[in-house]
Amino acid sequence: MTTSSGPSDRYKAVWLIFFTLGLGTLLPWNFFLTATRYFTNRLGDPQNVSSLERLPGLNSTYEDQEPPPTYLQARFNNFMTLCAMLPLLIFTCLNSFLHQRIPQKVRILGSLVAILLVFMMTAALVKVPLEPLPFFVITMVKIILINSFGAILQGSLFGLAGLLPVSYTAPIMSGQGMAGTFAALAMICAISSGSLLADSAFGYFITACVVILLAIGCYILLPRLVRARPSRGGRGGDHPARREEWRGGRIAVLHRSHSIWVMALSVCFIFTVTIGVYPAVTAEVKSTIAGSSDWEKYFIPVSCFLMFNIFDWLGRSLTAVCLWVSTAQLPMQDTGKWVLTS
């Protein structure tokens, strides 16, 4: 398959690779997100925390005598959201500068390897006893690293897809949506099995490592299936023609941005509200009808994580079938593709 002559994607191999890469960008973070019970358990008072605690709803003796949450437990979701979204915002903006100075292969492979190392360390720490405060600090640092490298990875991955026909953006979006659904289903299965909390968390993080390794293998295989368009003017902006091209591109972006400002603001506000309540607020919601029934232990995994991610996946996947706004109404399409792929 080549970028110039259009797709000849036998057996949908390239499509599946982009789907796997999309899955690999968000699955690690979603496994981290759905393991909040493990993290909050580790942040409790040492004398009240048992390493053999089962998943919620499976240890009635512990639940009946559950101590009040500590400060770190009560604020964990808030700090987690802040440490995740702020680096994501910063490094998403920095992508505009990093892609001019760092080769695409280094950005993608480097980010995947860095995230893999963070999750390997996270899996190892499951078996290492730590005091609540050091564990909290280490966890927040890991969240910052995961989302910083994740932002670079996502921006670079969409830039790579921009070199190919537009249909190859859809599998990335679909893979990202499937990541949350897969993590939520894994959490529900762990609750159903009655796994120990530490064992379940260890399985989460090892699964994330396996998926990242699979994504690394897919990215290494991709050049064998796709002959990408050669870079113009080297990797940076030192070439005079390259500098002139970038200057003209910036002017075009500013000139045409007025055509999409309503849609851009809408997307911005939607993400502001969504990320503001998920999971910091939604994960703390309690069922008023569950009582002591089995639904109580499945309420958050189903209503918070599974439902959110199913509709997230559907929304992302439907873009491959229908577009509310046609591409003819988006004058920024060519300029946006130029910015991503240069």
WOURMO-V8152 format. One record per pair of residues at least 24 apart in sequence whose C-alpha atoms are under 10 Angstrom apart, sorted by sequence separation. I is the first residue (numbers start at 1). J is the second residue. D is the distance in Angstrom with one decimal. If there is no record, write none. Layout:
I J D
I J D
This chain:
44 68 9.2
45 69 8.8
118 142 6.5
183 207 9.7
44 69 6.9
45 70 7.3
118 143 9.0
183 208 9.4
279 304 7.7
43 69 9.0
44 70 6.1
278 304 8.2
279 305 8.3
43 70 7.6
44 71 8.9
115 142 9.1
118 145 7.8
119 146 8.7
278 305 9.0
41 69 9.4
43 71 9.0
44 72 7.8
45 73 9.7
118 146 7.2
40 69 8.8
43 72 6.3
44 73 6.6
117 146 9.8
279 308 10.0
40 70 9.2
42 72 10.0
43 73 5.8
44 74 9.9
115 145 7.6
116 146 9.2
278 308 8.9
42 73 8.7
43 74 9.6
114 145 8.2
115 146 5.7
40 72 7.8
41 73 7.8
114 146 8.0
115 147 8.8
40 73 5.1
43 76 8.8
115 148 9.5
39 73 8.3
40 74 8.3
111 145 9.7
112 146 9.6
115 149 6.9
40 75 9.5
111 146 8.8
114 149 7.2
115 150 7.7
37 73 9.7
40 76 7.0
113 149 9.5
114 150 9.5
36 73 9.8
39 76 8.3
40 77 9.0
111 148 8.8
112 149 7.7
39 77 9.9
111 149 5.0
112 150 8.1
115 153 9.9
110 149 8.4
111 150 6.8
36 76 8.4
111 151 9.0
112 152 9.8
36 77 7.9
108 149 9.0
111 152 7.0
112 153 7.3
107 149 8.7
108 150 9.4
110 152 9.6
111 153 5.8
110 153 8.7
111 154 9.5
33 77 9.3
36 80 9.5
108 152 7.5
109 153 8.4
107 152 6.8
108 153 5.3
111 156 9.8
107 153 6.7
108 154 8.5
33 80 8.8
107 154 9.9
108 155 9.2
33 81 9.6
107 155 9.5
108 156 6.4
104 153 9.5
107 156 6.8
108 157 7.1
106 156 9.9
107 157 9.2
105 156 8.8
104 156 6.5
105 157 9.9
108 160 9.6
99 152 9.1
103 156 9.7
104 157 8.7
98 152 8.5
29 84 9.3
92 147 9.9
104 159 8.7
105 160 9.6
80 136 9.9
83 139 9.9
84 140 8.5
87 143 9.1
88 144 8.3
91 147 8.6
92 148 8.3
95 151 8.0
96 152 9.9
99 155 9.0
104 160 8.0
79 136 9.8
83 140 6.4
84 141 9.7
87 144 6.1
88 145 9.6
90 147 10.0
91 148 5.9
92 149 9.7
94 151 9.3
95 152 6.2
99 156 7.6
82 140 9.5
83 141 8.0
84 142 9.5
85 143 9.5
86 144 8.3
87 145 8.1
88 146 9.1
89 147 9.2
90 148 8.0
91 149 8.0
92 150 9.1
93 151 9.0
94 152 8.3
95 153 9.4
98 156 9.6
73 132 9.4
80 139 8.7
81 140 9.8
83 142 9.2
84 143 5.8
85 144 8.6
87 146 9.1
88 147 5.4
89 148 8.6
91 150 8.8
92 151 5.3
93 152 9.4
95 154 9.6
96 155 8.9
72 132 8.0
76 136 8.3
80 140 6.6
83 143 6.3
84 144 5.7
87 147 6.2
88 148 5.5
91 151 5.8
92 152 6.5
95 155 6.6
96 156 10.0
99 159 9.2
72 133 7.9
79 140 7.7
80 141 9.9
82 143 9.6
83 144 5.5
84 145 8.7
86 147 8.7
87 148 5.2
88 149 8.4
90 151 8.6
91 152 6.4
92 153 9.5
94 155 9.8
95 156 7.9
70 132 9.9
81 143 9.1
82 144 9.2
83 145 9.2
84 146 8.0
85 147 7.5
86 148 8.9
87 149 9.0
88 150 7.4
89 151 7.8
91 153 9.9
92 154 8.5
93 155 9.5
157 219 9.9
164 226 8.9
263 325 9.9
73 136 9.4
76 139 10.0
80 143 7.1
81 144 10.0
83 146 9.9
84 147 5.7
85 148 9.1
87 150 9.4
88 151 5.4
92 155 6.9
164 227 9.7
72 136 7.6
76 140 9.3
79 143 9.9
80 144 8.9
83 147 8.4
84 148 8.1
87 151 8.0
88 152 8.6
91 155 9.2
92 156 9.9
163 227 9.9
164 228 7.9
83 148 9.8
163 228 6.8
164 229 8.8
84 150 10.0
85 151 9.9
163 229 6.8
163 230 9.9
160 228 8.7
260 329 9.3
259 329 8.9
260 330 7.3
126 197 10.0
127 198 7.9
259 330 7.6
260 331 8.3
126 198 6.5
127 199 9.3
259 331 7.2
260 332 7.6
126 199 8.4
259 332 7.7
126 200 10.0
256 330 9.6
257 331 8.8
258 332 9.6
51 126 9.8
123 198 9.9
126 201 7.4
127 202 8.4
256 331 7.0
257 332 7.1
51 127 9.5
126 202 6.3
256 332 6.3
125 202 9.0
255 332 9.7
51 129 9.4
123 201 7.8
124 202 8.1
253 331 10.0
257 335 9.9
122 201 9.5
123 202 5.4
126 205 9.3
253 332 7.4
256 335 8.6
122 202 8.4
123 203 8.2
252 332 8.8
123 204 8.4
124 205 9.2
253 334 10.0
120 202 9.9
123 205 5.4
124 206 9.5
253 335 6.5
46 129 9.8
122 205 6.9
123 206 6.4
252 335 7.0
253 336 7.8
42 126 9.4
46 130 9.2
121 205 9.3
122 206 9.1
123 207 9.8
252 336 9.8
46 131 7.5
119 204 9.7
120 205 7.4
123 208 9.6
250 335 9.0
253 338 10.0
25 111 9.5
29 115 9.5
45 131 8.7
46 132 7.8
119 205 6.1
120 206 7.3
123 209 9.0
249 335 7.1
253 339 8.9
21 108 10.0
25 112 8.2
28 115 8.1
32 119 9.0
39 126 9.7
42 129 8.9
43 130 9.3
44 131 9.2
45 132 7.4
118 205 9.8
119 206 7.6
249 336 9.4
24 112 8.4
28 116 8.7
38 126 9.1
42 130 8.2
43 131 7.8
44 132 6.7
119 207 9.6
120 208 9.0
42 131 8.2
43 132 4.5
44 133 9.8
116 205 9.8
119 208 7.2
120 209 6.7
249 338 7.8
250 339 8.7
25 115 9.3
28 118 9.9
29 119 9.6
32 122 9.4
42 132 6.4
43 133 7.4
116 206 9.8
119 209 6.3
249 339 7.5
21 112 9.8
24 115 10.0
28 119 7.8
41 132 9.4
42 133 9.8
43 134 9.5
118 209 9.2
40 132 9.3
43 135 7.3
116 208 8.1
117 209 8.4
246 338 9.6
39 132 9.6
42 135 7.7
43 136 6.9
115 208 9.6
116 209 5.7
119 212 9.5
246 339 8.7
42 136 8.7
115 209 8.6
116 210 8.8
116 211 9.3
39 135 8.7
40 136 9.2
113 209 9.9
116 212 6.3
246 342 8.8
39 136 8.3
115 212 7.9
116 213 7.5
245 342 9.7
113 212 8.1
39 139 8.4
112 212 6.6
113 213 8.4
116 216 9.7
242 342 9.6
112 213 8.2
112 215 7.9
113 216 7.9
112 216 6.7
111 216 10.0
192 297 9.5
109 215 9.4
110 216 9.8
191 297 7.9
192 298 9.0
236 342 9.6
109 216 6.8
112 219 9.9
191 298 7.9
235 342 9.1
108 216 8.8
109 217 9.9
188 297 9.3
233 342 9.9
33 143 9.8
109 219 7.9
188 298 7.0
191 301 9.3
231 341 9.2
232 342 8.1
32 143 8.5
108 219 8.4
109 220 8.7
187 298 9.5
231 342 7.6
188 300 9.8
229 341 9.6
188 301 6.4
29 143 8.3
32 146 9.8
105 219 9.1
187 301 6.9
188 302 7.7
105 220 9.4
186 301 9.7
187 302 9.5
184 300 9.9
185 301 8.2
29 146 7.3
184 301 6.3
185 302 8.6
188 305 9.9
28 146 8.4
29 147 7.8
183 301 9.8
184 302 7.6
187 305 9.3
188 306 8.9
28 147 10.0
187 306 9.4
26 146 9.9
184 304 9.1
185 305 8.9
25 146 9.8
26 147 9.4
29 150 8.7
184 305 5.7
185 306 6.9
25 147 9.7
28 150 9.5
183 305 8.5
184 306 5.2
183 306 8.4
184 307 8.9
25 149 9.5
26 150 7.7
181 305 7.6
182 306 8.6
184 308 9.6
25 150 6.3
180 305 7.5
181 306 5.8
184 309 7.9
24 150 9.6
25 151 8.8
180 306 7.5
181 307 8.2
183 309 9.1
184 310 9.4
25 152 10.0
180 307 9.8
181 308 8.3
182 309 8.7
25 153 7.0
26 154 9.0
180 308 8.4
181 309 5.0
182 310 9.3
24 153 9.7
25 154 6.6
180 309 5.2
181 310 5.7
24 154 9.9
179 309 8.1
180 310 7.8
181 311 9.1
22 153 9.7
103 234 9.7
104 235 9.0
177 308 9.8
178 309 7.4
179 310 9.8
181 312 8.7
21 153 9.5
22 154 8.0
25 157 9.0
55 187 9.6
103 235 6.3
177 309 6.4
178 310 7.6
180 312 8.4
181 313 7.5
21 154 9.3
58 191 7.9
102 235 7.4
103 236 8.6
176 309 9.6
177 310 7.4
178 311 9.9
180 313 8.1
57 191 8.3
58 192 9.0
100 234 9.6
101 235 6.6
102 236 7.9
177 311 8.3
178 312 8.3
179 313 8.4
22 157 8.1
55 190 7.9
56 191 7.3
57 192 10.0
58 193 9.7
59 194 9.3
100 235 6.5
101 236 5.3
177 312 5.6
178 313 5.6
21 157 7.9
22 158 9.4
54 190 10.0
55 191 5.9
58 194 6.5
99 235 8.5
100 236 4.9
101 237 7.9
176 312 8.9
177 313 3.8
178 314 8.9
54 191 8.5
55 192 9.1
57 194 9.2
58 195 9.0
99 236 8.3
100 237 6.5
101 238 10.0
176 313 7.4
177 314 7.5
55 193 9.4
56 194 9.2
58 196 9.4
98 236 9.7
100 238 9.8
174 312 9.0
175 313 7.9
177 315 8.3
178 316 9.3
18 157 8.6
55 194 6.7
173 312 9.6
174 313 6.0
177 316 6.4
178 317 9.3
18 158 9.7
54 194 6.6
55 195 6.6
173 313 7.9
174 314 7.9
176 316 8.2
177 317 7.8
54 195 6.2
55 196 6.3
56 197 8.7
173 314 9.9
174 315 8.6
175 316 8.8
176 317 9.6
18 160 9.7
53 195 9.1
54 196 4.4
55 197 5.3
173 315 9.1
174 316 5.4
175 317 8.6
18 161 8.1
52 195 9.6
53 196 6.0
54 197 5.0
55 198 9.1
173 316 5.4
174 317 4.9
52 196 6.0
53 197 5.8
54 198 8.3
55 199 10.0
172 316 9.0
173 317 6.7
174 318 8.6
51 196 8.3
52 197 6.9
53 198 7.9
54 199 9.3
55 200 8.3
171 316 8.9
172 317 9.3
173 318 9.7
174 319 9.0
30 176 9.8
34 180 8.9
51 197 7.6
52 198 7.3
54 200 9.1
170 316 7.4
171 317 7.6
173 319 8.6
174 320 8.9
22 169 9.5
25 172 9.0
33 180 9.2
50 197 9.6
51 198 6.7
52 199 9.0
170 317 6.6
173 320 9.3
22 170 9.6
23 171 9.2
24 172 9.6
27 175 8.9
31 179 8.6
35 183 9.4
50 198 9.9
51 199 9.6
170 318 8.6
171 319 9.9
19 168 8.9
22 171 7.1
23 172 7.3
26 175 8.4
27 176 7.3
30 179 6.8
31 180 7.9
34 183 7.0
35 184 9.8
170 319 6.7
171 320 8.3
18 168 7.2
19 169 9.1
21 171 8.9
22 172 4.2
23 173 8.6
25 175 8.5
26 176 5.6
27 177 9.0
29 179 8.9
30 180 5.5
33 183 8.8
34 184 6.8
169 319 9.4
170 320 5.5
17 168 9.9
18 169 8.0
19 170 8.3
20 171 8.3
21 172 6.7
22 173 6.4
23 174 8.0
24 175 7.9
25 176 6.7
26 177 8.1
27 178 8.2
28 179 8.2
29 180 8.7
30 181 8.8
31 182 8.9
32 183 9.0
33 184 9.5
169 320 8.5
170 321 9.3
15 167 8.8
16 168 9.7
18 170 8.8
19 171 4.5
20 172 7.7
21 173 9.9
22 174 7.3
23 175 4.2
24 176 7.6
26 178 8.9
27 179 4.4
28 180 9.3
30 182 8.7
31 183 5.5
34 186 9.2
35 187 8.0
167 319 9.6
168 320 9.2
15 168 6.4
18 171 5.8
19 172 5.0
22 175 4.5
23 176 4.9
26 179 5.8
27 180 6.3
30 183 6.0
31 184 8.1
34 187 6.9
167 320 7.0
14 168 8.3
15 169 9.2
17 171 8.6
18 172 5.5
19 173 7.7
20 174 9.5
21 175 7.3
22 176 4.9
23 177 7.6
25 179 8.4
26 180 7.3
27 181 9.1
29 183 9.4
30 184 8.1
34 188 10.0
166 320 9.5
167 321 10.0
15 170 8.9
16 171 7.4
17 172 9.0
18 173 9.2
19 174 6.7
20 175 6.3
21 176 8.5
22 177 8.4
23 178 6.6
24 179 7.6
27 182 7.8
28 183 8.8
31 186 8.7
15 171 6.3
16 172 9.2
18 174 9.5
19 175 4.7
20 176 8.8
22 178 8.8
23 179 5.2
27 183 6.9
31 187 8.6
41 197 8.8
42 198 9.6
7 164 8.2
14 171 9.6
15 172 8.7
18 175 7.9
19 176 7.9
22 179 8.2
23 180 8.9
26 183 9.9
41 198 9.6
6 164 7.9
7 165 7.4
17 175 9.9
20 178 9.9
39 197 10.0
3 162 9.7
4 163 9.2
6 165 6.8
16 175 9.2
19 178 9.2
20 179 9.6
23 182 9.5
38 197 6.3
39 198 9.8
3 163 6.5
4 164 8.3
5 165 9.8
7 167 9.7
37 197 8.1
38 198 6.9
2 163 9.6
3 164 5.2
4 165 9.1
7 168 9.8
38 199 9.8
2 164 8.0
3 165 7.1
35 197 9.2
38 200 8.6
39 201 9.0
1 164 9.6
2 165 9.7
35 198 10.0
38 201 6.5
37 201 9.0
38 202 9.7
35 200 8.6
36 201 9.4
35 201 6.3
34 201 9.3
35 202 9.7
32 201 8.8
35 204 7.6
31 201 8.8
34 204 8.9
35 205 9.1
166 337 9.5
31 203 9.7
32 204 7.8
31 204 5.9
32 205 7.5
30 204 9.7
31 205 6.9
162 336 9.2
163 337 8.2
31 206 9.9
162 337 5.9
163 338 9.2
28 204 8.8
29 205 9.8
31 207 8.5
32 208 8.8
161 337 9.5
162 338 8.2
28 205 7.6
31 208 6.9
159 336 9.8
162 339 9.4
163 340 8.7
164 341 9.6
28 206 9.7
30 208 9.1
159 337 7.8
162 340 6.5
163 341 6.0
28 207 8.5
29 208 8.6
158 337 9.4
159 338 9.0
161 340 8.9
162 341 5.7
163 342 9.1
27 207 9.3
28 208 5.0
159 339 8.2
160 340 7.8
161 341 8.3
162 342 9.4
27 208 6.6
28 209 7.6
159 340 4.4
160 341 6.6
26 208 9.7
27 209 9.8
28 210 9.8
158 340 7.1
159 341 4.9
160 342 9.7
28 211 8.0
157 340 9.4
158 341 8.4
159 342 8.1
24 208 8.2
27 211 7.7
28 212 7.7
156 340 7.9
157 341 10.0
24 209 9.5
27 212 8.5
155 340 7.9
156 341 8.8
24 210 9.6
25 211 9.5
26 212 9.9
24 211 6.0
25 212 8.1
23 211 8.0
24 212 5.5
23 212 8.9
24 213 8.8
21 211 9.2
24 214 8.0
25 215 8.6
85 275 8.0
20 211 8.3
21 212 8.5
23 214 10.0
24 215 5.7
85 276 9.5
20 212 9.2
23 215 8.0
24 216 8.7
21 214 8.5
22 215 8.5
82 275 9.8
20 214 7.7
21 215 5.2
81 275 7.9
82 276 9.3
20 215 6.0
21 216 8.1
81 276 8.1
19 215 9.4
20 216 9.6
21 217 9.7
81 277 9.3
17 214 9.6
18 215 9.0
20 217 10.0
21 218 7.3
81 278 8.3
17 215 7.9
20 218 7.4
21 219 7.4
78 276 9.4
81 279 7.5
82 280 9.4
19 218 9.9
20 219 9.2
78 277 9.7
80 279 9.2
81 280 6.5
17 217 9.4
18 218 8.2
78 278 10.0
80 280 8.0
17 218 5.6
18 219 8.5
77 278 9.4
78 279 8.6
79 280 8.6
16 218 9.0
17 219 7.3
77 279 7.0
78 280 5.4
77 280 4.8
78 281 8.3
14 218 9.2
17 221 8.5
18 222 8.8
76 280 8.5
77 281 8.1
13 218 9.8
17 222 7.2
75 280 9.0
77 282 10.0
77 283 8.1
14 221 9.4
77 284 8.8
14 222 7.0
17 225 10.0
13 222 9.0
14 223 9.8
14 224 10.0
74 284 9.6
14 225 6.9
13 225 8.1
14 226 7.8
10 225 9.5
9 225 8.3
8 225 9.7
9 226 9.1
8 226 9.6
7 226 9.2
1 223 9.9
1 224 9.3
2 225 8.3
3 226 7.5
4 227 9.0
1 225 6.1
2 226 5.6
3 227 6.7
4 228 8.6
1 226 5.1
2 227 5.0
3 228 6.0
4 229 7.5
1 227 6.7
2 228 6.6
3 229 6.3
1 228 9.1
2 229 8.1
60 292 9.4
57 292 8.5
57 293 8.9
58 294 9.3
57 294 7.3
104 341 9.7
57 295 9.2
57 296 7.2
58 297 8.1
56 296 8.6
57 297 4.9
99 339 9.8
56 297 5.5
57 298 8.4
99 340 8.7
55 297 8.4
56 298 8.5
99 341 9.1
100 342 7.9
36 279 9.8
96 339 8.1
99 342 8.1
96 340 8.4
34 279 9.4
95 340 9.5
33 279 8.1
36 283 9.1
34 283 9.6
34 300 9.8
34 301 7.9
34 304 9.9
34 305 7.5
33 305 9.1
30 305 9.2
30 309 9.7
